[in-house]
């Protein structure tokens, strides 16, 4: 696709929430008409912050942003704002416009068809599944017909059919699109450029090429810079050895040492500021206490058929080392079922007394957002150990200075890592995982899969990430769509 004029340019943008910890430091990049770009960077590096700067939800401390006159911007956010959950489908889409939109129902029907969703216009948003909400968020952006479409983790909670439908739409989309996603295969299918946000230098580097090409380019560049620095550091050490030798001599030798010292200082300033590749969490173990009895016995489940709750008989027993994968299309009620099992409100699922449940909610609503990370991790332990809390958090890239931050201040990816840190300290007998790969950097996923394979407790898993599922040993699959 031919690219036209530059329609968006960020020049020397500096932004921080805390001046001691910049998110962007004199960062610059430009976006052309018809471009399909992805923003790449570590969890918490500031990818969503860039979107908020583009939409003017946030203002930079310095630098300028230029948007071509007449250009409109639409964003599909990661989650529906809490206040909007009370709205009906029609009210939600009406709020996309500052003035009353004529034939709004017709426009809603058109965008719902694009995102492959059937939704009664009077239904409240709170009643939709996670995957259906993801489609509603995308449709909300599309109904505005923006010149620049911003998508923040658009594949989260989507089933394979939904991801295929979205991919086809974006390939054919004739306007500019900028995407944040950790789904590498999805990104590679339609993007042809990357904005790489380095969480250490706080700069943005622009690359051309498909996603996998750019990942390779960045890795190779890091290796080149590290080799160059290693050579320079060796030379500087040799210089310092000479300086130490000559500085203990008298007269001309001491003057020579002074000259060498000045040259060494200049060389140190020329060391390349190496881009540090996304750090990957190290291997970890989720411990589980021995438990002889079945953990949960499920004889019936409640699912949604034609937007109505329906009971279906099943025969599933979850014991230690037994992993059950629950599948089914968006809207069938997988998340509601997992929540009911975890809370003990699903009558057909009987939890044995003494089972300790570790529950990963796809929307992180189980995290007390007003509490600090330290308080959340401390509450997970029967007998809190200060040192263990700090060490566990650090394993999940949540260093000590982060632990006094509140959960609401974390990026979505960091919230996901916090959940796994909590499991390590909680030592649950049963894990109930609802889309545990959402928002999490793809580099971490093989490590998480390995931890789940080694986990000695029972597990009930819902995930649309088939690549991740293929890495996890599953003993039984319950397809809710075939009941």
N, C-alpha and C positions, 0 to 999 in steps of 0.2 A: 504494500500500500504506500502511495506517495505521501510524504509528510509536507505540510504547508508551512505557514508562518509560525514564528514563536508566539504562543498565546498566553504563556505563563512563565514568569522568570522570578526566581528568588535570588537576590544579590546580597552577599555578605551578611546573611541572617544570623544573629546571635539570639538564643533563647534559653532561659533557665527558669525553673521554679525556685531554686536555691542557687544564689550566685556562686557558691562554692562547688556546685555540681552542674556544669552546663550540659544542656541537651544538644544544642547546635552552637558551633563556634565559627562565625564568619563563613557559613556554608552557602554555596551557590549552586544552582542548576537551572536548566530551562526545559520547557515542554512545548513541543510543536503540535500543530493540528494533526489529527488522525493517529497520533502516537499511541502505542499500547505499552505502558511501562509498569514495572513492579518496583516497589520499595523493599529493599532487602536489608536486614540488620538483626542484631541479637535481640532477644526478649528484653524490653525495657530500654532499648536504645533511643526510642523517640519516634518510631514510625507513625503512630497515630497522632503524635504531636504535630508532625508535618501536615497532616490532613487538617488539623484544627487551625493551623496557621493559614492554610490555603483558603479555608472557609471563613476566616476572620473571627473564629470563635476565640482564638488567642491572638495577642499582639506581640511581636518580637521586641526585645530590649533595644536592638539596633539592626540596621540593614533595611532593605527595601523589597517590597513585592510588587511586581507589575503584572496586571492582568489586562489583556487586550480589551478595548472598549466593546461593550455589548456581549461579552462572553459570560455564559451562565454556568454555575457549578452545582452539581447534585451529589449527595453522599449517601451511600448505604452503610449505616453504622453496624457495629458488631452486635449490639443488643438494642431492643426497643426500650426507650426511656420509661422509667417506672410509671410516671404519670400517664403515659399514653396507653398503658395496658388496660385502663378502664374504658378506653374509647372503642366504638364499634369500627368495623372495617371502613365504612363510609366516612365516619368522623376522622379517622386516621388520615385518609387520603385527602380529605378536604383541608386538613391542616398543612398540607404541602404548598398551599397557595395563599398569598396575602389577600387576594380578592376572591369573591365567589366564582367558582368555575361552572360554566354551563355544561350540561350533559355530563356531569361528573361520573354517573354510573357507567356510561359508555366508555369513558376513559379508563375507569377502574377495570372493567371487563377486559379491555385490550391489554393492559399491563399484567393482569393476573394470568392471562393466556400466555404471555411471553415467559413468565416465570413458572408456568405449568402448575397453577394452583387453583383449586375450586374453593371459593370462600363466600359464604352467605354475608351480605353487606351489613346485616344487623348483628352479626356475631361479635362478641367482645374479643379483643386481641389476647387477653389473658387465657382464653380457652384454647388457643392454638398450641401445637407442639413446637419444639425447638426448631425443627426443619421448616415447618410452615412459617414460623416467625422470620427465619432467614430469608424466605422467599418474599414475604411482605415487605421487609426492609429494602430488598432490591427493587421491588415494584414501586415503592415509595420514591426512590431516587429516579426511576425511569419515567414515572408519570410527569415529572418536571421537564422532561426532554432536554437535559443539560448538555452544554457543549463539552464540558469536562465531567466525566463520571468517576467518582472516587468510591472504590469498593474496599471495605475493611473486613478481611477474613470472610469473603462471601460464601465459601464452601463449607464453613462450619455448620454442622447439623444436617447438611444436605445428603440425601441418599445418592447412589450412583446415577440413577436416572436424572435427579436434579442437577448434579454436577455436569453430566453430559449435555443437558439442555442449556445450562448456563454457558458452558464452553462454546457450544455452537452459536449462541446468541452473540457472545463477545467477538468471536472470529468474524462475524458478519457486521458487527457494530461499526458504523461509519464515522463515529466521532472519537474524541480523545478519551482514553481510559487509563487511570492509574490505580493499581491494585496492591493491597497488602495481603499476603497470604503465606502460610507455611506449607502449602500443598504444592510441592515442586513439580509434579507431573501436570497439574492443572495450569500452573504458571507457564510451563514450557510449551503448552499447546497453543498459546496465542500472543504472548508478549514478545517484543523484539527490542527490548532495552531495559536496563536496570539502573536504579538510583541506589547506590550502596551507602548506607549510613553506618559509619564506623563509631562504635560506642566508646572508643578510647580517644580518638582524635577529634570526635564530634564534627567531622567534615562529611560532605556528601560527594561521592565520585560517580560520574555518569559513564555507563558502559553501553555499547551497542552489541546486539546479538541476542540469541534466545537464552533462556534462563540457565540451562545446563552449561552452555558455552561460557557465560559470564562467571558462574561459580568456578569453573576451571581456570579462567583468566585471573580471578582474584587469588586463588590458591597458588598459582604459578608466580604471581607478583609478590605475594608474601614470602615465598621461598627465595626469590631473587634478592629481595630486600634484606632478609635474614642472613643470606650468604655474604652480601656486601657489608653488612654491619659486623659480622664475625671477622672478616678480613681487617676492617678498620680497627676493631677493638684489639685484635692481635698486634697490629702496628702501634697502636697507642700504648699498649702495655710494654712493648719493646722500648718506646720513647721514654716512658716513665722510669724504666729500669736504668736507662742511660742518664736521665736527670738525677736520679738518686745517687748514681755513681759519681757524676761530675760535681754535684753540689757539695760533696764532702771534700773536694779538692780545692786548692786555692787559686787566686788570680784569674787567669784567662779561662780556666776550666769552669769556674763558678759563673762567669759571664755567659759561657756557652750553655750552661744548664738553664739560665734564665731565658735565653732565646728558644731553647728546645721546649721549655714550659709554655711559652706563648704559642708556639706552633701546635703543641698538643691540645691546648684549650680551643684553638680554632678548629682542629680536626674533630673534637668532640661535638662542636656545634653543627658540624656537617653530617653527623650520623643521620641516616634516613629515619623519618618517623614511620616506623613499620606499621602497616595495617594489621591489626590482630584479628585473625579469623574468629568467627563465633566460637566461644568456648563451649565445650560439651561437658555435661555433668558426668562425673566419674561413676563407675558401677556402684550400685547400692543394694541393700537387702531390706525387705519388709518382713520383720519377724512375726510369727504367729504361734501362740501357745497351743500345745497339743489339745485335741478335743475329740473324744471317742464317738460321741453321738452325731447323728445327722445335724447339720447346721440349720437348714430350712427345708421344709417339705411343701411343695407347691402342687395342689390338686386342682386349682382353677385360677384363671386370670381374667381381669377386666380389660377389654380392649374397645376401641372405637370403630364402629361400623356405621357408615352413613351419618356421621356426626353424633351417634348415640352410643352410650356405654353398653357393652354386651359381655356376658359371662361365657367363658369357654373352658371346658374341662381339659386338664393336662396332667401329666405324671412326671414330675421333676423332683429329684432329691439331690440337694447340694451337700456334699461332705468335704472333709479336708482333701486338698489336692484335686478337687473336681471343679472344672471351669465350664460354665454354661454361657454360650453366646446367644443373645436374643436379637433377632432380626425382624425386619418388616418395613413397609413403606412409611414415609413421613406422614404423621397424623393418626397412626393406628394406636398410639398411646403408650409407647415404650417408656418415655420419661416418667409419665404418671404412674405406670406400673412399678418401675424401680423405686420411686418415692414411696409408694404405698407399702411395698415389701420392706423397705428400710425403716419406715415408721411403724410397721406392725398393723396397718389399717386395711391391708388386703386380706380379706377373710379366708381366701383359699391358700394363703401362704403362711404357714405356722413356723415361727422362729423358735428354736430351742432356747430355753432360759440359760443365760450366761454367755451367749454369743455376743462378741464385741464387733460391731459393724463399722467399717471404714467406708464412707459414702462420698463419692465424687460426683457432684452435681454439675451438669454441663454449663449452667449459668452462674455457678459459684455462689448461689443464694445461701448455701450452708456456711459460708464464711462470715463471721461477724465483722462487717466492714468498718465499724467504729472502733475496733480493738487493734492494738499494735500487733505486729508479727510475733513479738516475744510472748505476748499474752496468749495468742492463739496456739502457739507451739507448746507453751507451758501447760495449757489446759488439756492438751492431748496426752500428757504423761500422768501416770498414777502417782509417781513420786518425782516431781520436777528436779532436774539436775542442770544447773546453769550452764556448765561447760558443754554438756551434751546438746543443749538447745542451740548454742552458738555454732558448734561443730556441724550439726545436722543442717542448719540453715545455710552455712557456707558451701556445703556439698551441692546445694541446689541454687548456687549463684546468688544467694541472699546474704551478703556480708554483714558483719556486726553492726555497721553504721545504719543498715537498713531496718534492723529489728525494732527500732523505736518508731518507725513509720507505721501508719495505719493501713490496713488491707486495702482500703478504697484508693490509696495512692499508688498501688501497684498497677503495672500493665496487665492485660489479660493473661499473657504468657507467664508472667511472674506469679500470678494467682494460681495457675495450674501447677507450677513447681512447688509453691507453698503447700498445696494439697498433698503432694507426694512426700514432702518433708514431714508433714503432720502424720501421715501413715507410718513413717519410720519410727516415730516416737510413740504412736498410739498402739502399735502391734496388734492390729485387728485380727479376729478369727475369720471374718468374712468381708471380702471387698465387693462393693457394689459400684460399678464404674459406668457412668453415663457420658459417653463421648470424651474419654480421657485424653485424647490427642488434640482436642480443639485448642487453638491458639499457641500450641507448644512448638518450638523450633524443631524442624525435621531432624536436626543433628542429635537431639536428645531421645528420639523415639526408639531406636534400637536398644539403648540403655534401659529405657523403661520397660520395653518388651522382655528383655532378659530378666529384669527384676521380677516381673509378673510370672515368668516361667519358673523361677526359683522359689516363688512364694509358696509356703506350705499350707496356707489356709484355703478356704473355698472362694469362688469368684463368680459373680454374675456380671457380664459385660455387654454393653451396647456400644457399637462403633460402626460408622459408615466408612472408616478408613481401612479399606481392604488390604492395603500393603502392610499396615500395622497388624491387622488381625492375622495375616499370614505368618507373622513372626511370633505369635502367641499360641501356645499349645491349648487347643479347645477340645474338651471331651464330649460336649453335647451342644447341638444347635437347636434352638426353639424358634421356628419361623412363625411369628404371630399372624402374618398375612395369610397363612395356609390353614389356620384353625377354623 
